[in-house]
């Protein structure tokens, strides 16, 4: 069963472009993973410090495999841009 995730990030004031620049290379890699059907980051129109990631995966196994491959934890220098996020992101998961 396909999985859809909607993840909302609130970044520090004025830090959206730095977050996008940091996340961009990872987004490009994840899009190439088997089972990834959508992996896109959107910037809020009325609030540019609010970003939403839309993900769609063939199944949970594909999603978990890709995330394990590309995210090694908060101390991984390739994800330092996550320090720009204020508070924990909200995550909603749906079966489609």
N, CA, C and O atoms as CSV, one atom per row, in Angstrom:
chain,resi,resn,atom,element,x,y,z
A,1,UNK,N,N,0.838,-1.174,0.000
A,1,UNK,CA,C,0.000,0.000,0.000
A,1,UNK,C,C,0.890,1.246,0.000
A,1,UNK,O,O,1.870,1.317,0.741
A,2,UNK,N,N,0.544,2.210,-0.824
A,2,UNK,CA,C,1.332,3.443,-0.920
A,2,UNK,C,C,1.197,4.258,0.365
A,2,UNK,O,O,0.180,4.210,1.056
A,3,UNK,N,N,2.254,5.005,0.656
A,3,UNK,CA,C,2.323,5.843,1.851
A,3,UNK,C,C,2.517,7.288,1.423
A,3,UNK,O,O,3.333,7.584,0.550
A,4,UNK,N,N,1.768,8.177,2.039
A,4,UNK,CA,C,1.925,9.616,1.817
A,4,UNK,C,C,2.319,10.227,3.151
A,4,UNK,O,O,1.692,9.959,4.175
A,5,UNK,N,N,3.364,11.051,3.134
A,5,UNK,CA,C,3.745,11.800,4.324
A,5,UNK,C,C,3.673,13.289,4.019
A,5,UNK,O,O,4.038,13.738,2.933
A,6,UNK,N,N,3.197,14.036,4.993
A,6,UNK,CA,C,3.169,15.487,4.924
A,6,UNK,C,C,3.927,15.968,6.157
A,6,UNK,O,O,3.491,15.754,7.289
A,7,UNK,N,N,5.069,16.623,5.926
A,7,UNK,CA,C,5.912,17.078,7.025
A,7,UNK,C,C,6.010,18.595,6.941
A,7,UNK,O,O,6.351,19.147,5.895
A,8,UNK,N,N,5.711,19.258,8.038
A,8,UNK,CA,C,5.730,20.711,8.081
A,8,UNK,C,C,6.873,21.181,8.972
A,8,UNK,O,O,6.999,20.757,10.121
A,9,UNK,N,N,7.700,22.062,8.426
A,9,UNK,CA,C,8.838,22.633,9.140
A,9,UNK,C,C,8.616,24.132,9.331
A,9,UNK,O,O,8.215,24.826,8.396
A,10,UNK,N,N,8.872,24.620,10.515
A,10,UNK,CA,C,8.949,26.066,10.752
A,10,UNK,C,C,10.436,26.352,10.946
A,10,UNK,O,O,11.063,25.846,11.877
A,11,UNK,N,N,10.989,27.169,10.052
A,11,UNK,CA,C,12.415,27.496,10.155
A,11,UNK,C,C,12.589,28.864,10.811
A,11,UNK,O,O,11.649,29.653,10.905
A,12,UNK,N,N,13.804,29.119,11.258
A,12,UNK,CA,C,14.119,30.414,11.847
A,12,UNK,C,C,13.805,31.519,10.846
A,12,UNK,O,O,13.914,31.330,9.634
A,13,UNK,N,N,13.423,32.651,11.366
A,13,UNK,CA,C,13.028,33.772,10.511
A,13,UNK,C,C,14.116,34.069,9.467
A,13,UNK,O,O,15.277,34.310,9.798
A,14,UNK,N,N,13.700,34.043,8.208
A,14,UNK,CA,C,14.602,34.355,7.105
A,14,UNK,C,C,15.543,33.229,6.702
A,14,UNK,O,O,16.425,33.433,5.868
A,15,UNK,N,N,15.369,32.032,7.287
A,15,UNK,CA,C,16.301,30.935,7.021
A,15,UNK,C,C,15.798,29.937,5.976
A,15,UNK,O,O,16.431,28.905,5.756
A,16,UNK,N,N,14.676,30.233,5.336
A,16,UNK,CA,C,14.102,29.267,4.395
A,16,UNK,C,C,15.067,28.925,3.266
A,16,UNK,O,O,15.224,27.750,2.933
A,17,UNK,N,N,15.715,29.921,2.671
A,17,UNK,CA,C,16.595,29.630,1.534
A,17,UNK,C,C,17.798,28.790,1.961
A,17,UNK,O,O,18.226,27.903,1.222
A,18,UNK,N,N,18.340,29.058,3.132
A,18,UNK,CA,C,19.459,28.254,3.634
A,18,UNK,C,C,19.005,26.810,3.870
A,18,UNK,O,O,19.750,25.871,3.587
A,19,UNK,N,N,17.797,26.632,4.383
A,19,UNK,CA,C,17.250,25.297,4.588
A,19,UNK,C,C,17.075,24.585,3.251
A,19,UNK,O,O,17.462,23.426,3.102
A,20,UNK,N,N,16.499,25.276,2.290
A,20,UNK,CA,C,16.288,24.707,0.952
A,20,UNK,C,C,17.620,24.343,0.304
A,20,UNK,O,O,17.751,23.268,-0.282
A,21,UNK,N,N,18.603,25.225,0.403
A,21,UNK,CA,C,19.923,24.963,-0.183
A,21,UNK,C,C,20.573,23.734,0.446
A,21,UNK,O,O,21.209,22.940,-0.247
A,22,UNK,N,N,20.412,23.580,1.752
A,22,UNK,CA,C,20.981,22.414,2.430
A,22,UNK,C,C,20.254,21.133,2.101
A,22,UNK,O,O,20.877,20.081,1.958
A,23,UNK,N,N,18.944,21.210,1.979
A,23,UNK,CA,C,18.114,20.030,1.743
A,23,UNK,C,C,18.143,19.596,0.277
A,23,UNK,O,O,17.940,18.419,-0.023
A,24,UNK,N,N,18.393,20.533,-0.632
A,24,UNK,CA,C,18.334,20.252,-2.064
A,24,UNK,C,C,19.082,19.014,-2.531
A,24,UNK,O,O,18.499,18.183,-3.227
A,25,UNK,N,N,20.371,18.860,-2.167
A,25,UNK,CA,C,21.096,17.667,-2.624
A,25,UNK,C,C,20.498,16.361,-2.108
A,25,UNK,O,O,20.517,15.352,-2.812
A,26,UNK,N,N,19.976,16.371,-0.902
A,26,UNK,CA,C,19.349,15.161,-0.362
A,26,UNK,C,C,18.053,14.871,-1.106
A,26,UNK,O,O,17.767,13.718,-1.429
A,27,UNK,N,N,17.270,15.906,-1.381
A,27,UNK,CA,C,16.024,15.723,-2.134
A,27,UNK,C,C,16.323,15.080,-3.480
A,27,UNK,O,O,15.628,14.151,-3.891
A,28,UNK,N,N,17.350,15.565,-4.169
A,28,UNK,CA,C,17.713,14.996,-5.473
A,28,UNK,C,C,18.060,13.518,-5.365
A,28,UNK,O,O,17.658,12.726,-6.218
A,29,UNK,N,N,18.798,13.138,-4.333
A,29,UNK,CA,C,19.181,11.727,-4.150
A,29,UNK,C,C,17.975,10.859,-3.812
A,29,UNK,O,O,17.806,9.773,-4.366
A,30,UNK,N,N,17.142,11.346,-2.902
A,30,UNK,CA,C,15.985,10.553,-2.471
A,30,UNK,C,C,15.021,10.331,-3.632
A,30,UNK,O,O,14.434,9.255,-3.750
A,31,UNK,N,N,14.855,11.324,-4.478
A,31,UNK,CA,C,13.958,11.168,-5.632
A,31,UNK,C,C,14.378,10.007,-6.529
A,31,UNK,O,O,13.540,9.420,-7.212
A,32,UNK,N,N,15.640,9.678,-6.533
A,32,UNK,CA,C,16.132,8.580,-7.357
A,32,UNK,C,C,16.004,7.209,-6.711
A,32,UNK,O,O,16.344,6.203,-7.333
A,33,UNK,N,N,15.526,7.154,-5.491
A,33,UNK,CA,C,15.402,5.877,-4.787
A,33,UNK,C,C,14.220,5.064,-5.312
A,33,UNK,O,O,13.173,5.605,-5.665
A,34,UNK,N,N,14.423,3.755,-5.349
A,34,UNK,CA,C,13.361,2.847,-5.751
A,34,UNK,C,C,12.182,3.008,-4.802
A,34,UNK,O,O,12.353,2.948,-3.584
A,35,UNK,N,N,11.016,3.206,-5.335
A,35,UNK,CA,C,9.810,3.327,-4.529
A,35,UNK,C,C,9.417,4.747,-4.196
A,35,UNK,O,O,8.344,4.973,-3.637
A,36,UNK,N,N,10.272,5.724,-4.531
A,36,UNK,CA,C,9.933,7.127,-4.280
A,36,UNK,C,C,9.091,7.630,-5.443
A,36,UNK,O,O,9.550,7.646,-6.585
A,37,UNK,N,N,7.872,8.036,-5.159
A,37,UNK,CA,C,6.969,8.547,-6.183
A,37,UNK,C,C,6.856,10.065,-6.139
A,37,UNK,O,O,6.535,10.690,-7.150
A,38,UNK,N,N,7.113,10.663,-4.983
A,38,UNK,CA,C,7.121,12.119,-4.846
A,38,UNK,C,C,7.950,12.466,-3.618
A,38,UNK,O,O,7.859,11.808,-2.582
A,39,UNK,N,N,8.762,13.515,-3.754
A,39,UNK,CA,C,9.559,14.023,-2.641
A,39,UNK,C,C,9.830,15.481,-2.969
A,39,UNK,O,O,10.823,15.810,-3.618
A,40,UNK,N,N,8.935,16.355,-2.513
A,40,UNK,CA,C,8.990,17.767,-2.892
A,40,UNK,C,C,8.848,18.655,-1.666
A,40,UNK,O,O,8.098,18.355,-0.737
A,41,UNK,N,N,9.591,19.759,-1.690
A,41,UNK,CA,C,9.550,20.745,-0.621
A,41,UNK,C,C,8.889,22.018,-1.141
A,41,UNK,O,O,9.256,22.529,-2.199
A,42,UNK,N,N,7.922,22.520,-0.398
A,42,UNK,CA,C,7.183,23.717,-0.781
A,42,UNK,C,C,7.373,24.795,0.276
A,42,UNK,O,O,7.472,24.501,1.468
A,43,UNK,N,N,7.421,26.040,-0.172
A,43,UNK,CA,C,7.546,27.198,0.715
A,43,UNK,C,C,6.180,27.862,0.822
A,43,UNK,O,O,5.490,28.048,-0.180
A,44,UNK,N,N,5.798,28.216,2.041
A,44,UNK,CA,C,4.518,28.871,2.265
A,44,UNK,C,C,4.426,30.190,1.522
A,44,UNK,O,O,5.364,30.987,1.545
A,45,UNK,N,N,3.312,30.421,0.870
A,45,UNK,CA,C,3.113,31.648,0.115
A,45,UNK,C,C,2.969,32.856,1.046
A,45,UNK,O,O,3.609,33.886,0.829
A,46,UNK,N,N,2.150,32.735,2.059
A,46,UNK,CA,C,1.939,33.860,2.971
A,46,UNK,C,C,2.928,33.858,4.139
A,46,UNK,O,O,3.065,34.864,4.835
A,47,UNK,N,N,3.613,32.741,4.355
A,47,UNK,CA,C,4.594,32.631,5.433
A,47,UNK,C,C,5.806,31.873,4.907
A,47,UNK,O,O,5.827,30.644,4.962
A,48,UNK,N,N,6.819,32.577,4.398
A,48,UNK,CA,C,7.964,31.910,3.780
A,48,UNK,C,C,8.861,31.156,4.760
A,48,UNK,O,O,9.797,30.480,4.334
A,49,UNK,N,N,8.596,31.258,6.057
A,49,UNK,CA,C,9.363,30.489,7.039
A,49,UNK,C,C,8.671,29.170,7.376
A,49,UNK,O,O,9.113,28.442,8.265
A,50,UNK,N,N,7.596,28.867,6.671
A,50,UNK,CA,C,6.869,27.620,6.831
A,50,UNK,C,C,7.068,26.795,5.567
A,50,UNK,O,O,6.705,27.226,4.472
A,51,UNK,N,N,7.644,25.614,5.722
A,51,UNK,CA,C,7.927,24.749,4.579
A,51,UNK,C,C,7.215,23.417,4.765
A,51,UNK,O,O,7.106,22.909,5.882
A,52,UNK,N,N,6.734,22.857,3.663
A,52,UNK,CA,C,6.017,21.594,3.710
A,52,UNK,C,C,6.661,20.615,2.736
A,52,UNK,O,O,6.869,20.930,1.564
A,53,UNK,N,N,6.971,19.432,3.235
A,53,UNK,CA,C,7.511,18.348,2.414
A,53,UNK,C,C,6.376,17.379,2.127
A,53,UNK,O,O,5.724,16.875,3.042
A,54,UNK,N,N,6.147,17.123,0.837
A,54,UNK,CA,C,5.173,16.113,0.434
A,54,UNK,C,C,5.938,14.906,-0.076
A,54,UNK,O,O,6.777,15.009,-0.970
A,55,UNK,N,N,5.631,13.759,0.514
A,55,UNK,CA,C,6.283,12.511,0.111
A,55,UNK,C,C,5.214,11.491,-0.256
A,55,UNK,O,O,4.144,11.435,0.351
A,56,UNK,N,N,5.528,10.699,-1.253
A,56,UNK,CA,C,4.684,9.550,-1.583
A,56,UNK,C,C,5.635,8.409,-1.914
A,56,UNK,O,O,6.553,8.548,-2.723
A,57,UNK,N,N,5.388,7.287,-1.269
A,57,UNK,CA,C,6.235,6.103,-1.423
A,57,UNK,C,C,5.392,4.909,-1.827
A,57,UNK,O,O,4.216,4.811,-1.478
A,58,UNK,N,N,6.006,4.014,-2.558
A,58,UNK,CA,C,5.322,2.787,-2.979
A,58,UNK,C,C,4.823,2.016,-1.757
A,58,UNK,O,O,3.713,1.484,-1.760
A,59,UNK,N,N,5.654,1.962,-0.715
A,59,UNK,CA,C,5.285,1.254,0.517
A,59,UNK,C,C,6.209,1.701,1.654
A,59,UNK,O,O,7.165,2.444,1.435
A,60,UNK,N,N,5.914,1.246,2.844
A,60,UNK,CA,C,6.685,1.641,4.026
A,60,UNK,C,C,8.139,1.189,3.911
A,60,UNK,O,O,9.045,1.929,4.293
A,61,UNK,N,N,8.368,-0.001,3.398
A,61,UNK,CA,C,9.736,-0.512,3.282
A,61,UNK,C,C,10.599,0.393,2.401
A,61,UNK,O,O,11.753,0.662,2.738
A,62,UNK,N,N,10.059,0.860,1.289
A,62,UNK,CA,C,10.809,1.766,0.405
A,62,UNK,C,C,11.126,3.068,1.122
A,62,UNK,O,O,12.239,3.582,1.012
A,63,UNK,N,N,10.164,3.604,1.852
A,63,UNK,CA,C,10.369,4.854,2.581
A,63,UNK,C,C,11.443,4.678,3.652
A,63,UNK,O,O,12.368,5.486,3.739
A,64,UNK,N,N,11.330,3.647,4.453
A,64,UNK,CA,C,12.283,3.426,5.535
A,64,UNK,C,C,13.688,3.160,4.996
A,64,UNK,O,O,14.669,3.621,5.579
A,65,UNK,N,N,13.791,2.432,3.906
A,65,UNK,CA,C,15.100,2.146,3.313
A,65,UNK,C,C,15.781,3.406,2.816
A,65,UNK,O,O,16.978,3.592,3.036
A,66,UNK,N,N,15.037,4.271,2.152
A,66,UNK,CA,C,15.609,5.510,1.629
A,66,UNK,C,C,16.011,6.447,2.758
A,66,UNK,O,O,17.079,7.058,2.706
A,67,UNK,N,N,15.172,6.565,3.770
A,67,UNK,CA,C,15.496,7.466,4.873
A,67,UNK,C,C,16.706,6.969,5.659
A,67,UNK,O,O,17.542,7.770,6.076
A,68,UNK,N,N,16.808,5.667,5.865
A,68,UNK,CA,C,17.969,5.116,6.569
A,68,UNK,C,C,19.253,5.358,5.773
A,68,UNK,O,O,20.320,5.563,6.352
A,69,UNK,N,N,19.146,5.334,4.488
A,69,UNK,CA,C,20.315,5.528,3.616
A,69,UNK,C,C,20.770,6.990,3.590
A,69,UNK,O,O,21.966,7.260,3.476
A,70,UNK,N,N,19.834,7.931,3.692
A,70,UNK,CA,C,20.170,9.339,3.494
A,70,UNK,C,C,20.149,10.185,4.765
A,70,UNK,O,O,20.501,11.363,4.713
A,71,UNK,N,N,19.749,9.620,5.900
A,71,UNK,CA,C,19.727,10.391,7.132
A,71,UNK,C,C,20.386,9.565,8.229
A,71,UNK,O,O,19.854,8.541,8.657
A,72,UNK,N,N,21.540,10.021,8.673
A,72,UNK,CA,C,22.314,9.273,9.661
A,72,UNK,C,C,22.158,9.807,11.082
A,72,UNK,O,O,22.774,9.281,12.009
A,73,UNK,N,N,21.352,10.831,11.263
A,73,UNK,CA,C,21.116,11.380,12.592
A,73,UNK,C,C,21.473,12.850,12.656
A,73,UNK,O,O,22.061,13.391,11.720
A,74,UNK,N,N,21.120,13.499,13.754
A,74,UNK,CA,C,21.292,14.953,13.853
A,74,UNK,C,C,22.739,15.434,13.835
A,74,UNK,O,O,22.985,16.614,13.584
A,75,UNK,N,N,23.702,14.551,14.095
A,75,UNK,CA,C,25.110,14.963,14.080
A,75,UNK,C,C,25.768,14.796,12.712
A,75,UNK,O,O,26.933,15.156,12.538
A,76,UNK,N,N,25.045,14.264,11.758
A,76,UNK,CA,C,25.548,14.091,10.397
A,76,UNK,C,C,25.707,15.476,9.767
A,76,UNK,O,O,24.721,16.205,9.658
A,77,UNK,N,N,26.923,15.864,9.348
A,77,UNK,CA,C,27.115,17.208,8.789
A,77,UNK,C,C,26.290,17.474,7.533
A,77,UNK,O,O,26.034,18.632,7.205
A,78,UNK,N,N,25.873,16.441,6.835
A,78,UNK,CA,C,25.083,16.663,5.623
A,78,UNK,C,C,23.661,17.112,5.946
A,78,UNK,O,O,22.929,17.519,5.044
A,79,UNK,N,N,23.259,17.048,7.203
A,79,UNK,CA,C,21.919,17.498,7.576
A,79,UNK,C,C,21.974,18.641,8.596
A,79,UNK,O,O,21.025,18.847,9.352
A,80,UNK,N,N,23.081,19.378,8.614
A,80,UNK,CA,C,23.230,20.500,9.543
A,80,UNK,C,C,22.124,21.539,9.352
A,80,UNK,O,O,21.775,22.253,10.292
A,81,UNK,N,N,21.579,21.625,8.151
A,81,UNK,CA,C,20.517,22.594,7.879
A,81,UNK,C,C,19.287,22.347,8.747
A,81,UNK,O,O,18.487,23.263,8.942
A,82,UNK,N,N,19.112,21.127,9.277
A,82,UNK,CA,C,17.979,20.859,10.152
A,82,UNK,C,C,18.048,21.679,11.436
A,82,UNK,O,O,17.039,21.836,12.122
A,83,UNK,N,N,19.212,22.195,11.764
A,83,UNK,CA,C,19.341,23.050,12.950
A,83,UNK,C,C,18.624,24.382,12.758
A,83,UNK,O,O,18.424,25.123,13.720
A,84,UNK,N,N,18.241,24.685,11.539
A,84,UNK,CA,C,17.491,25.909,11.247
A,84,UNK,C,C,16.007,25.782,11.591
A,84,UNK,O,O,15.276,26.772,11.581
A,85,UNK,N,N,15.569,24.567,11.894
A,85,UNK,CA,C,14.164,24.310,12.194
A,85,UNK,C,C,13.878,24.688,13.647
A,85,UNK,O,O,14.631,24.333,14.554
A,86,UNK,N,N,12.786,25.408,13.848
A,86,UNK,CA,C,12.346,25.778,15.191
A,86,UNK,C,C,11.352,24.737,15.693
A,86,UNK,O,O,10.247,24.619,15.164
A,87,UNK,N,N,11.738,24.003,16.689
A,87,UNK,CA,C,10.856,22.981,17.244
A,87,UNK,C,C,10.766,21.773,16.340
A,87,UNK,O,O,11.286,21.778,15.225
A,88,UNK,N,N,10.110,20.750,16.820
A,88,UNK,CA,C,9.979,19.534,16.010
A,88,UNK,C,C,9.009,19.750,14.851
A,88,UNK,O,O,7.996,20.433,15.001
A,89,UNK,N,N,9.322,19.166,13.700
A,89,UNK,CA,C,8.371,19.265,12.583
A,89,UNK,C,C,7.118,18.452,12.898
A,89,UNK,O,O,7.159,17.514,13.694
A,90,UNK,N,N,6.019,18.818,12.272
A,90,UNK,CA,C,4.820,17.986,12.399
A,90,UNK,C,C,4.835,16.989,11.248
A,90,UNK,O,O,5.213,17.320,10.124
A,91,UNK,N,N,4.423,15.779,11.545
A,91,UNK,CA,C,4.466,14.695,10.556
A,91,UNK,C,C,3.126,13.992,10.537
A,91,UNK,O,O,2.628,13.539,11.567
A,92,UNK,N,N,2.557,13.910,9.359
A,92,UNK,CA,C,1.302,13.186,9.190
A,92,UNK,C,C,1.542,12.099,8.158
A,92,UNK,O,O,2.153,12.359,7.122
A,93,UNK,N,N,1.083,10.912,8.415
A,93,UNK,CA,C,1.259,9.789,7.497
A,93,UNK,C,C,-0.104,9.224,7.121
A,93,UNK,O,O,-0.978,9.031,7.966
A,94,UNK,N,N,-0.254,8.966,5.838
A,94,UNK,CA,C,-1.512,8.451,5.316
A,94,UNK,C,C,-1.232,7.234,4.432
A,94,UNK,O,O,-0.212,7.175,3.745
A,95,UNK,N,N,-2.132,6.286,4.458
A,95,UNK,CA,C,-2.082,5.188,3.509
A,95,UNK,C,C,-2.958,5.569,2.334
A,95,UNK,O,O,-4.072,6.061,2.515
A,96,UNK,N,N,-2.453,5.343,1.124
A,96,UNK,CA,C,-3.207,5.706,-0.066
A,96,UNK,C,C,-3.479,4.506,-0.931
A,96,UNK,O,O,-4.107,4.632,-1.982
